[in-house]
Amino acid sequence: MDSFYEYLLKSYIMFQEEVDMTMFKDLYSSVRQFMRRGREDCLGGEGPHPLYVNVDMTNGDTATNWVDSLQAAFPGVQVN
């Protein structure tokens, strides 16, 4: 699944198809809304550091609190 986000973004960069960027932005917004935990500001503020977690698709609850290899690839998409 993580490659899907990357491929959407790269496809937009290569082919300039607006539908690819629209889908990427919609999905990225949903990831930030439903999978991001922790404080809003990455470098400051109160609370735990931000983390993208695995979520239970049936109810949206946090499924795991660790970073696995698939989650570790997502920051690479964010810096593109």
C-alpha positions as CSV (number, residue, x, y, z in Angstrom):
1,M,0.0,0.0,0.0
2,D,2.8,2.4,0.8
3,S,4.0,2.2,-2.8
4,F,0.7,3.3,-4.1
5,Y,1.1,6.8,-2.6
6,E,4.7,7.0,-4.0
7,Y,3.6,5.9,-7.4
8,L,0.7,8.4,-7.6
9,L,3.1,11.2,-6.8
10,K,5.8,10.0,-9.2
11,S,3.2,9.5,-11.9
12,Y,2.0,13.1,-11.6
13,I,5.6,14.3,-11.7
14,M,6.3,12.3,-14.9
15,F,3.0,12.7,-16.8
16,Q,1.4,15.8,-15.3
17,E,-2.0,14.1,-15.0
18,E,-4.0,16.2,-12.6
19,V,-6.1,13.1,-11.5
20,D,-2.9,11.6,-10.0
21,M,-2.2,14.7,-7.9
22,T,-5.9,15.0,-6.9
23,M,-5.9,11.4,-5.7
24,F,-2.6,11.8,-3.9
25,K,-3.7,14.9,-2.1
26,D,-7.0,13.3,-1.0
27,L,-5.2,10.2,0.2
28,Y,-2.5,12.2,2.0
29,S,-5.1,14.3,3.7
30,S,-6.8,11.1,4.9
31,V,-3.6,9.6,6.1
32,R,-2.8,12.8,8.2
33,Q,-6.3,12.8,9.6
34,F,-6.7,9.1,10.5
35,M,-3.2,7.7,10.9
36,R,-1.2,10.5,12.4
37,R,-0.9,10.6,16.2
38,G,0.9,13.0,18.5
39,R,1.4,16.7,18.7
40,E,0.6,18.9,15.7
41,D,4.1,20.5,15.6
42,C,6.9,18.1,14.8
43,L,9.7,20.1,16.4
44,G,8.0,21.6,19.5
45,G,5.0,21.7,21.7
46,E,3.5,19.5,24.3
47,G,2.8,15.8,24.0
48,P,4.4,12.8,22.3
49,H,6.3,13.2,19.0
50,P,4.2,12.7,15.9
51,L,3.9,9.1,14.6
52,Y,2.0,7.5,11.7
53,V,0.4,4.4,13.1
54,N,-1.3,1.3,11.7
55,V,-5.1,1.6,12.2
56,D,-7.9,-0.9,12.5
57,M,-9.9,-0.5,9.3
58,T,-13.2,-1.5,11.0
59,N,-13.2,1.2,13.7
60,G,-10.2,3.6,13.2
61,D,-8.5,2.6,16.5
62,T,-4.7,2.5,16.7
63,A,-3.6,-1.1,15.9
64,T,0.1,-0.7,16.6
65,N,2.4,2.0,18.0
66,W,5.7,1.0,16.4
67,V,7.2,1.9,13.1
68,D,7.6,-1.0,10.7
69,S,9.4,-1.1,7.3
70,L,6.3,0.0,5.4
71,Q,5.7,3.0,7.6
72,A,9.3,4.0,7.4
73,A,9.0,4.6,3.6
74,F,6.2,7.1,4.0
75,P,8.5,10.0,5.1
76,G,10.3,9.6,1.8
77,V,7.1,10.4,0.0
78,Q,6.5,13.4,2.2
79,V,9.8,15.0,1.2
80,N,9.2,14.7,-2.6
